[in-house]
Amino acid sequence: MSIEVKVPTLGESVSEATVGQWLKKPGETVALDEPIVSLETDKVAVEVPAPAAGVMGALVANEGDTVAVGALLALIEDSIAAAGNQPPAPRTEAPVAPASDTMPKDAGTSGDAAVLSPAVRRAVLEYGIDPSSVKGTGKDGRLTKEDVTAAAQAKQATPAPATSAPVTTVAAAPVAGRNEERVKMTRMRQTIAKRLKSAQETAAMLTTFNDVDMGAVMEARSKYKDVFEKKHGVKLGLMSFFAKASVLALKDIPSVNAQMQGDEIVYFDYVDISVAVSAPNGLVVPVVRNVDKLSFADIEKSIADYGKKARDGSLTMEDMKGGTFTISNGGVFGGLMSTPIINPPQSAVLGLHRIEDRPVVRNGEIVIRPMMYIALSYDHRIIDGREAVTALKTIKEAIEDPTRLLIDL
């Protein structure tokens, strides 16, 4: 008996997806609820689980195909029936292959090329890494791009073994010409490109800047980080401070937390912050909801969970839905200053950057302080310049004097 595998409901307003990668091949055994194919939607990658246990049958859709919700993807055959259709194998002893010609593979580990994502495949080829030699840190032990990069760095750092006798080498022939690689954009990357370009063309976007003395926050983190992690089981990061500071600004300046819908402006009495997270397939912005009611620990736990889900590809459509304001931290990549692009239909985005020691004047004297540039890009159709500058100044003051976060000032 054959069981059909169909494209599941993918979320509100999402009617189709692209077949990203088949995780199981015809003839392979599948368990109930085991992921068998990855689908790429406009926002996230979705893994389709097996509706029953059995043997993987015919694949109806190929990788790269666009499929609608409810479309047939593949068939799963009953394991007993599938075994009955196979001719009996001759009972002859097969010669044992030399160890050098074999490479162990385990469908649940990072060494199985069948479960490597396109990004991981490219990284494996680029760095010349044997995937079976790297332990995966992704979901179900799968290999991530970060795992391959770390293995490549470790390989470069390891000195070559010394040889006691001279070795004659032959210089490799130079490669003629220059090579190019043409890779089709993923559906997520296409959507990111369209949305960002649309934001530039639709919104009257403007960016205002300020700088922040991070000394007080860094001192607080240094003083309480161990106690905080021991009590809450999560590290005390910078994002919770900036999220709380943003809440103060958004409550004081409601237009920064508003959206334009048609000829109306919608003001929200709650704060749902989209946090930009780097994923293997591009930048994603899961939403931390009701930040105005969350504690520092709750915010840090939510961000840590989303970061893990982004890395192993388990973010859902619900994780991405909504958001009234965005925080993007380019500082983790070493960015000094940027003009972040609004995340439609939101009206503002806060950009954070790297912290570096700079000379500043304090009480008439030049001193060295840990400084960060912050930027607020906003839709000038809704937010006036005075409001944007005031909101950014409120964030600056709250970070430089964290006591304001406690007394709502």
C-alpha atoms as a printed R data frame, in Angstrom:
    type eleno elety resid chain resno      x       y       z
1   ATOM     1    CA   MET     A     1  0.000   0.000   0.000
2   ATOM     2    CA   SER     A     2  1.272   3.453  -0.935
3   ATOM     3    CA   ILE     A     3  0.904   6.466   1.326
4   ATOM     4    CA   GLU     A     4  0.972   9.912  -0.230
5   ATOM     5    CA   VAL     A     5  3.253  12.661   1.076
6   ATOM     6    CA   LYS     A     6  1.754  16.072   0.310
7   ATOM     7    CA   VAL     A     7  2.789  19.686   0.814
8   ATOM     8    CA   PRO     A     8  1.399  20.687   4.237
9   ATOM     9    CA   THR     A     9 -0.260  23.979   5.127
10  ATOM    10    CA   LEU     A    10  2.618  26.432   5.297
11  ATOM    11    CA   GLY     A    11  1.084  29.343   7.149
12  ATOM    12    CA   GLU     A    12 -1.083  32.353   6.572
13  ATOM    13    CA   SER     A    13 -0.877  33.787   3.013
14  ATOM    14    CA   VAL     A    14  1.731  31.179   1.955
15  ATOM    15    CA   SER     A    15  0.374  29.110  -0.937
16  ATOM    16    CA   GLU     A    16  3.510  27.529  -2.418
17  ATOM    17    CA   ALA     A    17  7.080  26.542  -1.687
18  ATOM    18    CA   THR     A    18 10.217  25.306  -3.393
19  ATOM    19    CA   VAL     A    19 11.551  21.781  -2.889
20  ATOM    20    CA   GLY     A    20 14.888  22.488  -1.250
21  ATOM    21    CA   GLN     A    21 16.365  19.060  -0.587
22  ATOM    22    CA   TRP     A    22 15.259  15.468  -0.337
23  ATOM    23    CA   LEU     A    23 16.501  14.031   2.945
24  ATOM    24    CA   LYS     A    24 15.541  10.470   1.992
25  ATOM    25    CA   LYS     A    25 16.112   8.574  -1.251
26  ATOM    26    CA   PRO     A    26 13.862   5.946  -2.863
27  ATOM    27    CA   GLY     A    27 14.410   2.571  -1.237
28  ATOM    28    CA   GLU     A    28 15.551   3.969   2.104
29  ATOM    29    CA   THR     A    29 13.691   3.077   5.278
30  ATOM    30    CA   VAL     A    30 11.787   5.913   6.943
31  ATOM    31    CA   ALA     A    31 10.344   6.123  10.430
32  ATOM    32    CA   LEU     A    32  7.103   7.816  11.420
33  ATOM    33    CA   ASP     A    33  7.555  11.617  11.673
34  ATOM    34    CA   GLU     A    34 11.125  11.427  10.363
35  ATOM    35    CA   PRO     A    35 11.944  14.458   8.143
36  ATOM    36    CA   ILE     A    36 12.048  13.356   4.500
37  ATOM    37    CA   VAL     A    37 12.135  16.615   2.528
38  ATOM    38    CA   SER     A    38 12.930  20.270   3.159
39  ATOM    39    CA   LEU     A    39 10.695  22.956   1.611
40  ATOM    40    CA   GLU     A    40 11.748  26.583   1.257
41  ATOM    41    CA   THR     A    41  9.024  29.185   1.716
42  ATOM    42    CA   ASP     A    42  9.245  32.952   1.490
43  ATOM    43    CA   LYS     A    43 10.302  33.150   5.138
44  ATOM    44    CA   VAL     A    44 11.578  29.858   6.528
45  ATOM    45    CA   ALA     A    45 12.664  26.352   5.575
46  ATOM    46    CA   VAL     A    46 10.093  23.728   6.561
47  ATOM    47    CA   GLU     A    47 10.839  20.030   6.988
48  ATOM    48    CA   VAL     A    48  8.042  17.653   5.993
49  ATOM    49    CA   PRO     A    49  7.814  14.598   8.282
50  ATOM    50    CA   ALA     A    50  6.913  11.119   7.086
51  ATOM    51    CA   PRO     A    51  3.160  10.463   7.655
52  ATOM    52    CA   ALA     A    52  3.908   6.758   8.222
53  ATOM    53    CA   ALA     A    53  6.764   4.318   8.618
54  ATOM    54    CA   GLY     A    54  7.859   2.343   5.593
55  ATOM    55    CA   VAL     A    55 10.157   2.535   2.610
56  ATOM    56    CA   MET     A    56 10.660   5.665   0.533
57  ATOM    57    CA   GLY     A    57  8.948   5.243  -2.805
58  ATOM    58    CA   ALA     A    58  8.819   7.391  -5.926
59  ATOM    59    CA   LEU     A    59  9.707  11.087  -5.703
60  ATOM    60    CA   VAL     A    60  7.076  13.068  -7.606
61  ATOM    61    CA   ALA     A    61  8.709  16.493  -7.189
62  ATOM    62    CA   ASN     A    62 12.353  17.282  -7.877
63  ATOM    63    CA   GLU     A    63 14.668  19.600  -5.969
64  ATOM    64    CA   GLY     A    64 14.090  23.161  -7.179
65  ATOM    65    CA   ASP     A    65 10.465  22.547  -8.210
66  ATOM    66    CA   THR     A    66  7.777  24.975  -7.082
67  ATOM    67    CA   VAL     A    67  4.919  23.109  -5.393
68  ATOM    68    CA   ALA     A    68  1.548  24.312  -4.146
69  ATOM    69    CA   VAL     A    69 -0.015  23.496  -0.774
70  ATOM    70    CA   GLY     A    70 -1.639  20.065  -1.028
71  ATOM    71    CA   ALA     A    71  0.476  18.943  -4.005
72  ATOM    72    CA   LEU     A    72  1.841  15.403  -4.090
73  ATOM    73    CA   LEU     A    73  5.536  15.196  -3.202
74  ATOM    74    CA   ALA     A    74  6.302  11.480  -2.932
75  ATOM    75    CA   LEU     A    75  5.025   8.063  -1.974
76  ATOM    76    CA   ILE     A    76  5.895   5.899   0.995
77  ATOM    77    CA   GLU     A    77  5.525   2.157   0.489
78  ATOM    78    CA   ASP     A    78  4.615  -0.353   3.160
79  ATOM    79    CA   SER     A    79  7.884  -1.901   4.329
80  ATOM    80    CA   ILE     A    80  6.568  -5.487   4.099
81  ATOM    81    CA   ALA     A    81  5.075  -4.999   0.653
82  ATOM    82    CA   ALA     A    82  8.200  -3.275  -0.571
83  ATOM    83    CA   ALA     A    83 10.363  -6.107   0.704
84  ATOM    84    CA   GLY     A    84  8.050  -8.664  -0.995
85  ATOM    85    CA   ASN     A    85  8.561  -7.015  -4.354
86  ATOM    86    CA   GLN     A    86 12.328  -7.375  -4.190
87  ATOM    87    CA   PRO     A    87 13.977 -10.490  -5.699
88  ATOM    88    CA   PRO     A    88 15.830 -12.669  -3.184
89  ATOM    89    CA   ALA     A    89 19.486 -11.759  -2.926
90  ATOM    90    CA   PRO     A    90 22.040 -14.492  -3.653
91  ATOM    91    CA   ARG     A    91 23.796 -15.760  -0.578
92  ATOM    92    CA   THR     A    92 27.347 -15.205  -1.749
93  ATOM    93    CA   GLU     A    93 30.164 -13.699   0.202
94  ATOM    94    CA   ALA     A    94 31.040 -10.258  -1.126
95  ATOM    95    CA   PRO     A    95 34.702  -9.257  -1.119
96  ATOM    96    CA   VAL     A    96 35.640  -6.824   1.612
97  ATOM    97    CA   ALA     A    97 36.675  -3.460   0.216
98  ATOM    98    CA   PRO     A    98 39.914  -1.904   1.479
99  ATOM    99    CA   ALA     A    99 39.458   0.460   4.374
100 ATOM   100    CA   SER     A   100 40.792   3.342   2.309
101 ATOM   101    CA   ASP     A   101 37.928   2.927  -0.203
102 ATOM   102    CA   THR     A   102 35.121   3.113   2.335
103 ATOM   103    CA   MET     A   103 33.635   6.071   4.124
104 ATOM   104    CA   PRO     A   104 31.217   5.431   7.017
105 ATOM   105    CA   LYS     A   105 27.846   7.049   6.651
106 ATOM   106    CA   ASP     A   106 25.076   7.389   9.168
107 ATOM   107    CA   ALA     A   107 21.762   8.983   8.175
108 ATOM   108    CA   GLY     A   108 21.522  10.634  11.569
109 ATOM   109    CA   THR     A   109 24.981  12.169  11.559
110 ATOM   110    CA   SER     A   110 26.788  14.977   9.827
111 ATOM   111    CA   GLY     A   111 28.753  12.606   7.625
112 ATOM   112    CA   ASP     A   112 25.772  11.677   5.429
113 ATOM   113    CA   ALA     A   113 25.927  13.744   2.263
114 ATOM   114    CA   ALA     A   114 22.215  13.101   1.738
115 ATOM   115    CA   VAL     A   115 21.283  15.478   4.536
116 ATOM   116    CA   LEU     A   116 23.694  18.268   3.704
117 ATOM   117    CA   SER     A   117 21.976  21.539   2.870
118 ATOM   118    CA   PRO     A   118 23.050  23.411  -0.293
119 ATOM   119    CA   ALA     A   119 24.949  25.964   1.815
120 ATOM   120    CA   VAL     A   120 26.813  23.198   3.647
121 ATOM   121    CA   ARG     A   121 27.593  21.414   0.385
122 ATOM   122    CA   ARG     A   122 29.142  24.555  -1.053
123 ATOM   123    CA   ALA     A   123 31.203  25.081   2.115
124 ATOM   124    CA   VAL     A   124 32.419  21.440   2.053
125 ATOM   125    CA   LEU     A   125 33.555  21.809  -1.553
126 ATOM   126    CA   GLU     A   126 35.077  25.237  -0.963
127 ATOM   127    CA   TYR     A   127 37.183  24.203   2.032
128 ATOM   128    CA   GLY     A   128 37.881  20.619   0.947
129 ATOM   129    CA   ILE     A   129 36.493  19.154   4.179
130 ATOM   130    CA   ASP     A   130 35.425  15.525   4.567
131 ATOM   131    CA   PRO     A   131 31.887  15.858   6.065
132 ATOM   132    CA   SER     A   132 32.155  12.464   7.772
133 ATOM   133    CA   SER     A   133 35.037  13.784   9.877
134 ATOM   134    CA   VAL     A   134 33.072  16.700  11.327
135 ATOM   135    CA   LYS     A   135 30.582  16.441  14.177
136 ATOM   136    CA   GLY     A   136 27.377  18.322  13.397
137 ATOM   137    CA   THR     A   137 25.797  20.691  15.912
138 ATOM   138    CA   GLY     A   138 22.519  21.225  14.039
139 ATOM   139    CA   LYS     A   139 19.186  19.513  14.514
140 ATOM   140    CA   ASP     A   140 19.518  15.725  14.891
141 ATOM   141    CA   GLY     A   141 23.298  16.095  14.603
142 ATOM   142    CA   ARG     A   142 23.218  17.591  11.122
143 ATOM   143    CA   LEU     A   143 26.159  19.490   9.772
144 ATOM   144    CA   THR     A   144 25.866  23.292   9.618
145 ATOM   145    CA   LYS     A   145 27.884  25.785   7.600
146 ATOM   146    CA   GLU     A   146 29.440  27.021  10.856
147 ATOM   147    CA   ASP     A   147 30.630  23.460  11.626
148 ATOM   148    CA   VAL     A   148 32.412  23.250   8.258
149 ATOM   149    CA   THR     A   149 33.953  26.718   8.670
150 ATOM   150    CA   ALA     A   150 35.241  25.836  12.142
151 ATOM   151    CA   ALA     A   151 36.708  22.570  10.836
152 ATOM   152    CA   ALA     A   152 38.431  24.448   8.010
153 ATOM   153    CA   GLN     A   153 39.931  26.955  10.452
154 ATOM   154    CA   ALA     A   154 41.142  24.145  12.703
155 ATOM   155    CA   LYS     A   155 42.665  22.388   9.688
156 ATOM   156    CA   GLN     A   156 44.559  25.532   8.688
157 ATOM   157    CA   ALA     A   157 45.811  26.026  12.256
158 ATOM   158    CA   THR     A   158 47.214  22.471  12.437
159 ATOM   159    CA   PRO     A   159 50.866  22.384  11.287
160 ATOM   160    CA   ALA     A   160 51.757  19.895   8.604
161 ATOM   161    CA   PRO     A   161 53.609  16.802   9.922
162 ATOM   162    CA   ALA     A   162 57.397  16.941   9.559
163 ATOM   163    CA   THR     A   163 59.066  14.487   7.198
164 ATOM   164    CA   SER     A   164 62.466  12.926   7.795
165 ATOM   165    CA   ALA     A   165 63.326  12.529   4.109
166 ATOM   166    CA   PRO     A   166 63.096  15.074   1.320
167 ATOM   167    CA   VAL     A   167 60.007  14.701  -0.815
168 ATOM   168    CA   THR     A   168 60.037  15.449  -4.512
169 ATOM   169    CA   THR     A   169 56.956  17.380  -5.555
170 ATOM   170    CA   VAL     A   170 55.592  18.222  -8.962
171 ATOM   171    CA   ALA     A   171 54.156  21.695  -9.383
172 ATOM   172    CA   ALA     A   172 50.477  21.664 -10.253
173 ATOM   173    CA   ALA     A   173 49.639  22.933 -13.704
174 ATOM   174    CA   PRO     A   174 48.097  26.399 -13.612
175 ATOM   175    CA   VAL     A   175 44.350  26.511 -14.145
176 ATOM   176    CA   ALA     A   176 43.577  28.165 -17.451
177 ATOM   177    CA   GLY     A   177 41.058  30.992 -17.426
178 ATOM   178    CA   ARG     A   178 38.787  32.053 -14.594
179 ATOM   179    CA   ASN     A   179 35.896  30.043 -13.202
180 ATOM   180    CA   GLU     A   180 32.356  31.132 -12.406
181 ATOM   181    CA   GLU     A   181 29.627  29.436 -10.427
182 ATOM   182    CA   ARG     A   182 25.972  30.129 -11.133
183 ATOM   183    CA   VAL     A   183 23.661  29.270  -8.217
184 ATOM   184    CA   LYS     A   184 19.912  29.774  -8.313
185 ATOM   185    CA   MET     A   185 18.645  32.089  -5.566
186 ATOM   186    CA   THR     A   186 16.634  30.356  -2.881
187 ATOM   187    CA   ARG     A   187 13.038  31.385  -2.454
188 ATOM   188    CA   MET     A   188 13.947  32.992   0.881
189 ATOM   189    CA   ARG     A   189 16.753  35.030  -0.671
190 ATOM   190    CA   GLN     A   190 14.447  36.160  -3.490
191 ATOM   191    CA   THR     A   191 11.851  37.291  -0.955
192 ATOM   192    CA   ILE     A   192 14.449  39.116   1.133
193 ATOM   193    CA   ALA     A   193 15.621  40.971  -1.977
194 ATOM   194    CA   LYS     A   194 12.077  41.946  -2.981
195 ATOM   195    CA   ARG     A   195 11.070  43.094   0.509
196 ATOM   196    CA   LEU     A   196 14.173  45.186   1.086
197 ATOM   197    CA   LYS     A   197 13.930  46.825  -2.325
198 ATOM   198    CA   SER     A   198 10.216  47.450  -1.769
199 ATOM   199    CA   ALA     A   199 10.981  49.080   1.593
200 ATOM   200    CA   GLN     A   200 13.391  51.492  -0.088
201 ATOM   201    CA   GLU     A   201 10.922  52.352  -2.842
202 ATOM   202    CA   THR     A   202  7.827  52.665  -0.625
203 ATOM   203    CA   ALA     A   203  8.957  54.253   2.628
204 ATOM   204    CA   ALA     A   204 10.381  57.758   2.916
205 ATOM   205    CA   MET     A   205 13.353  56.279   4.723
206 ATOM   206    CA   LEU     A   206 15.786  58.358   6.732
207 ATOM   207    CA   THR     A   207 18.441  57.427   9.299
208 ATOM   208    CA   THR     A   208 19.549  59.295  12.406
209 ATOM   209    CA   PHE     A   209 22.679  58.425  14.413
210 ATOM   210    CA   ASN     A   210 24.017  58.746  17.929
211 ATOM   211    CA   ASP     A   211 26.796  57.211  19.991
212 ATOM   212    CA   VAL     A   212 26.522  55.441  23.310
213 ATOM   213    CA   ASP     A   213 28.971  55.038  26.180
214 ATOM   214    CA   MET     A   214 28.667  51.311  26.934
215 ATOM   215    CA   GLY     A   215 30.683  51.499  30.161
216 ATOM   216    CA   ALA     A   216 27.768  51.219  32.602
217 ATOM   217    CA   VAL     A   217 26.162  48.261  30.817
218 ATOM   218    CA   MET     A   218 29.476  46.447  30.453
219 ATOM   219    CA   GLU     A   219 30.206  46.969  34.129
220 ATOM   220    CA   ALA     A   220 26.771  45.631  35.092
221 ATOM   221    CA   ARG     A   221 27.226  42.578  32.871
222 ATOM   222    CA   SER     A   222 30.671  41.890  34.299
223 ATOM   223    CA   LYS     A   223 29.383  42.199  37.855
224 ATOM   224    CA   TYR     A   224 26.242  40.073  37.531
225 ATOM   225    CA   LYS     A   225 26.817  37.740  34.569
226 ATOM   226    CA   ASP     A   226 27.800  34.699  36.650
227 ATOM   227    CA   VAL     A   227 24.949  35.086  39.148
228 ATOM   228    CA   PHE     A   228 22.497  35.794  36.306
229 ATOM   229    CA   GLU     A   229 23.481  32.684  34.349
230 ATOM   230    CA   LYS     A   230 23.444  30.497  37.463
231 ATOM   231    CA   LYS     A   231 19.925  31.654  38.376
232 ATOM   232    CA   HIS     A   232 18.316  31.818  34.929
233 ATOM   233    CA   GLY     A   233 20.356  29.338  32.909
234 ATOM   234    CA   VAL     A   234 21.114  31.865  30.153
235 ATOM   235    CA   LYS     A   235 23.860  34.434  29.562
236 ATOM   236    CA   LEU     A   236 23.248  38.128  30.159
237 ATOM   237    CA   GLY     A   237 23.740  39.785  26.779
238 ATOM   238    CA   LEU     A   238 23.464  43.275  25.354
239 ATOM   239    CA   MET     A   239 20.234  42.661  23.459
240 ATOM   240    CA   SER     A   240 18.075  42.564  26.587
241 ATOM   241    CA   PHE     A   241 19.371  46.004  27.615
242 ATOM   242    CA   PHE     A   242 18.661  47.478  24.188
243 ATOM   243    CA   ALA     A   243 15.263  45.760  24.015
244 ATOM   244    CA   LYS     A   244 14.271  47.258  27.364
245 ATOM   245    CA   ALA     A   245 15.645  50.662  26.364
246 ATOM   246    CA   SER     A   246 13.666  50.464  23.116
247 ATOM   247    CA   VAL     A   247 10.479  49.788  25.071
248 ATOM   248    CA   LEU     A   248 10.992  53.068  26.950
249 ATOM   249    CA   ALA     A   249 11.479  54.934  23.673
250 ATOM   250    CA   LEU     A   250  8.501  53.319  21.935
251 ATOM   251    CA   LYS     A   251  6.189  54.047  24.864
252 ATOM   252    CA   ASP     A   252  7.303  57.692  24.924
253 ATOM   253    CA   ILE     A   253  7.156  58.083  21.121
254 ATOM   254    CA   PRO     A   254  4.197  55.922  19.946
255 ATOM   255    CA   SER     A   255  4.712  56.743  16.253
256 ATOM   256    CA   VAL     A   256  7.970  54.753  16.263
257 ATOM   257    CA   ASN     A   257  5.905  51.703  17.251
258 ATOM   258    CA   ALA     A   258  3.214  52.340  14.631
259 ATOM   259    CA   GLN     A   259  2.480  51.141  11.098
260 ATOM   260    CA   MET     A   260  0.869  52.691   8.037
261 ATOM   261    CA   GLN     A   261 -1.997  50.605   6.685
262 ATOM   262    CA   GLY     A   262 -3.671  52.227   3.696
263 ATOM   263    CA   ASP     A   263 -4.648  55.754   4.664
264 ATOM   264    CA   GLU     A   264 -4.601  54.925   8.378
265 ATOM   265    CA   ILE     A   265 -1.851  54.787  11.009
266 ATOM   266    CA   VAL     A   266 -2.150  51.890  13.449
267 ATOM   267    CA   TYR     A   267 -0.694  52.443  16.934
268 ATOM   268    CA   PHE     A   268  0.105  49.434  19.125
269 ATOM   269    CA   ASP     A   269 -0.100  49.416  22.923
270 ATOM   270    CA   TYR     A   270  2.279  46.444  23.053
271 ATOM   271    CA   VAL     A   271  5.869  45.976  21.875
272 ATOM   272    CA   ASP     A   272  6.774  42.960  19.727
273 ATOM   273    CA   ILE     A   273 10.426  43.227  18.707
274 ATOM   274    CA   SER     A   274 11.780  41.447  15.632
275 ATOM   275    CA   VAL     A   275 15.371  40.392  16.300
276 ATOM   276    CA   ALA     A   276 17.536  40.000  13.206
277 ATOM   277    CA   VAL     A   277 19.282  36.607  13.302
278 ATOM   278    CA   SER     A   278 21.756  35.208  10.789
279 ATOM   279    CA   ALA     A   279 20.654  31.844   9.383
280 ATOM   280    CA   PRO     A   280 22.396  29.599   6.797
281 ATOM   281    CA   ASN     A   281 19.980  30.740   4.073
282 ATOM   282    CA   GLY     A   282 19.988  34.454   4.939
283 ATOM   283    CA   LEU     A   283 18.852  36.965   7.525
284 ATOM   284    CA   VAL     A   284 15.650  36.095   9.397
285 ATOM   285    CA   VAL     A   285 13.742  38.152  11.948
286 ATOM   286    CA   PRO     A   286 11.860  36.064  14.536
287 ATOM   287    CA   VAL     A   287  9.658  38.037  16.914
288 ATOM   288    CA   VAL     A   288 10.033  38.352  20.695
289 ATOM   289    CA   ARG     A   289  6.499  39.182  21.787
290 ATOM   290    CA   ASN     A   290  5.298  41.422  24.614
291 ATOM   291    CA   VAL     A   291  8.812  42.649  25.370
292 ATOM   292    CA   ASP     A   292  7.290  45.411  27.486
293 ATOM   293    CA   LYS     A   293  6.118  42.724  29.921
294 ATOM   294    CA   LEU     A   294  9.175  40.441  29.857
295 ATOM   295    CA   SER     A   295 12.091  40.332  32.274
296 ATOM   296    CA   PHE     A   296 15.728  40.506  31.172
297 ATOM   297    CA   ALA     A   297 15.975  36.720  31.567
298 ATOM   298    CA   ASP     A   298 12.834  36.096  29.496
299 ATOM   299    CA   ILE     A   299 14.200  38.250  26.667
300 ATOM   300    CA   GLU     A   300 17.597  36.544  26.698
301 ATOM   301    CA   LYS     A   301 16.003  33.083  26.719
302 ATOM   302    CA   SER     A   302 13.751  33.956  23.766
303 ATOM   303    CA   ILE     A   303 16.651  35.330  21.731
304 ATOM   304    CA   ALA     A   304 18.862  32.324  22.542
305 ATOM   305    CA   ASP     A   305 16.086  29.909  21.523
306 ATOM   306    CA   TYR     A   306 15.514  31.735  18.247
307 ATOM   307    CA   GLY     A   307 19.233  31.764  17.507
308 ATOM   308    CA   LYS     A   308 19.437  27.993  17.953
309 ATOM   309    CA   LYS     A   309 16.333  27.409  15.837
310 ATOM   310    CA   ALA     A   310 17.722  29.651  13.078
311 ATOM   311    CA   ARG     A   311 20.980  27.673  12.989
312 ATOM   312    CA   ASP     A   312 19.330  24.255  12.822
313 ATOM   313    CA   GLY     A   313 16.564  25.403  10.453
314 ATOM   314    CA   SER     A   314 13.604  24.809  12.776
315 ATOM   315    CA   LEU     A   315 12.086  28.313  12.794
316 ATOM   316    CA   THR     A   316  8.363  28.258  12.049
317 ATOM   317    CA   MET     A   317  6.083  30.706  10.260
318 ATOM   318    CA   GLU     A   318  4.547  31.619  13.615
319 ATOM   319    CA   ASP     A   319  7.996  32.578  14.943
320 ATOM   320    CA   MET     A   320  8.320  35.129  12.125
321 ATOM   321    CA   LYS     A   321  4.811  36.557  12.158
322 ATOM   322    CA   GLY     A   322  4.154  40.137  13.254
323 ATOM   323    CA   GLY     A   323  6.563  42.497  14.976
324 ATOM   324    CA   THR     A   324  6.176  46.211  15.632
325 ATOM   325    CA   PHE     A   325  9.878  47.193  15.779
326 ATOM   326    CA   THR     A   326 13.211  45.615  14.792
327 ATOM   327    CA   ILE     A   327 16.685  45.484  16.355
328 ATOM   328    CA   SER     A   328 19.587  44.453  14.117
329 ATOM   329    CA   ASN     A   329 23.041  43.914  15.616
330 ATOM   330    CA   GLY     A   330 25.688  44.303  12.931
331 ATOM   331    CA   GLY     A   331 28.290  44.700  15.639
332 ATOM   332    CA   VAL     A   332 28.636  40.933  15.999
333 ATOM   333    CA   PHE     A   333 30.208  40.946  12.521
334 ATOM   334    CA   GLY     A   334 32.456  43.925  13.287
335 ATOM   335    CA   GLY     A   335 30.346  46.641  11.646
336 ATOM   336    CA   LEU     A   336 31.221  50.163  12.806
337 ATOM   337    CA   MET     A   337 28.268  52.035  11.294
338 ATOM   338    CA   SER     A   338 25.374  51.287   8.942
339 ATOM   339    CA   THR     A   339 21.981  52.489   7.765
340 ATOM   340    CA   PRO     A   340 19.648  49.541   8.477
341 ATOM   341    CA   ILE     A   341 16.649  49.030   6.192
342 ATOM   342    CA   ILE     A   342 13.123  49.034   7.636
343 ATOM   343    CA   ASN     A   343 11.399  45.659   7.955
344 ATOM   344    CA   PRO     A   344  7.965  46.295   6.292
345 ATOM   345    CA   PRO     A   345  5.302  47.012   7.406
346 ATOM   346    CA   GLN     A   346  7.176  48.324  10.445
347 ATOM   347    CA   SER     A   347  8.169  51.977  10.568
348 ATOM   348    CA   ALA     A   348 11.547  51.854  12.321
349 ATOM   349    CA   VAL     A   349 14.601  49.683  12.942
350 ATOM   350    CA   LEU     A   350 17.425  50.110  15.455
351 ATOM   351    CA   GLY     A   351 20.925  49.234  14.279
352 ATOM   352    CA   LEU     A   352 23.640  48.282  16.774
353 ATOM   353    CA   HIS     A   353 27.346  48.192  15.975
354 ATOM   354    CA   ARG     A   354 30.670  47.132  17.422
355 ATOM   355    CA   ILE     A   355 32.017  48.495  20.681
356 ATOM   356    CA   GLU     A   356 35.445  50.100  20.534
357 ATOM   357    CA   ASP     A   357 37.544  52.300  22.801
358 ATOM   358    CA   ARG     A   358 37.475  55.910  21.601
359 ATOM   359    CA   PRO     A   359 38.635  59.230  23.070
360 ATOM   360    CA   VAL     A   360 35.714  61.322  24.347
361 ATOM   361    CA   VAL     A   361 35.415  64.421  26.522
362 ATOM   362    CA   ARG     A   362 34.072  63.956  30.045
363 ATOM   363    CA   ASN     A   363 34.005  66.892  32.479
364 ATOM   364    CA   GLY     A   364 36.430  68.850  30.300
365 ATOM   365    CA   GLU     A   365 38.946  66.013  30.067
366 ATOM   366    CA   ILE     A   366 39.746  63.579  27.258
367 ATOM   367    CA   VAL     A   367 39.193  60.008  28.422
368 ATOM   368    CA   ILE     A   368 39.008  56.614  26.718
369 ATOM   369    CA   ARG     A   369 35.543  55.030  26.835
370 ATOM   370    CA   PRO     A   370 33.931  51.938  25.236
371 ATOM   371    CA   MET     A   371 31.688  53.546  22.611
372 ATOM   372    CA   MET     A   372 29.106  52.239  20.165
373 ATOM   373    CA   TYR     A   373 27.408  53.982  17.253
374 ATOM   374    CA   ILE     A   374 23.660  53.342  17.092
375 ATOM   375    CA   ALA     A   375 21.354  54.145  14.173
376 ATOM   376    CA   LEU     A   376 17.594  54.488  13.821
377 ATOM   377    CA   SER     A   377 16.180  54.177  10.309
378 ATOM   378    CA   TYR     A   378 12.562  55.318  10.126
379 ATOM   379    CA   ASP     A   379  9.686  56.017   7.756
380 ATOM   380    CA   HIS     A   380  9.444  59.808   7.524
381 ATOM   381    CA   ARG     A   381  5.826  59.504   6.366
382 ATOM   382    CA   ILE     A   382  4.842  58.510   9.910
383 ATOM   383    CA   ILE     A   383  7.718  59.608  12.126
384 ATOM   384    CA   ASP     A   384  8.959  63.193  12.260
385 ATOM   385    CA   GLY     A   385 12.663  63.912  12.622
386 ATOM   386    CA   ARG     A   386 12.176  65.304  16.111
387 ATOM   387    CA   GLU     A   387 10.438  62.089  17.196
388 ATOM   388    CA   ALA     A   388 13.128  59.875  15.707
389 ATOM   389    CA   VAL     A   389 15.956  61.821  17.312
390 ATOM   390    CA   THR     A   390 14.134  61.841  20.664
391 ATOM   391    CA   ALA     A   391 13.525  58.099  20.529
392 ATOM   392    CA   LEU     A   392 17.188  57.380  19.782
393 ATOM   393    CA   LYS     A   393 18.278  59.772  22.514
394 ATOM   394    CA   THR     A   394 16.002  57.964  24.991
395 ATOM   395    CA   ILE     A   395 17.677  54.665  24.098
396 ATOM   396    CA   LYS     A   396 21.121  56.231  24.500
397 ATOM   397    CA   GLU     A   397 20.306  57.674  27.933
398 ATOM   398    CA   ALA     A   398 18.828  54.392  29.185
399 ATOM   399    CA   ILE     A   399 21.916  52.432  28.126
400 ATOM   400    CA   GLU     A   400 24.313  54.948  29.649
401 ATOM   401    CA   ASP     A   401 22.322  54.961  32.903
402 ATOM   402    CA   PRO     A   402 20.650  51.498  33.219
403 ATOM   403    CA   THR     A   403 18.872  52.616  36.408
404 ATOM   404    CA   ARG     A   404 16.373  54.298  34.085
405 ATOM   405    CA   LEU     A   405 15.298  50.833  32.938
406 ATOM   406    CA   LEU     A   406 14.279  49.966  36.490
407 ATOM   407    CA   ILE     A   407 12.342  53.121  37.303
408 ATOM   408    CA   ASP     A   408 10.791  53.567  33.810
409 ATOM   409    CA   LEU     A   409 12.398  56.952  33.175
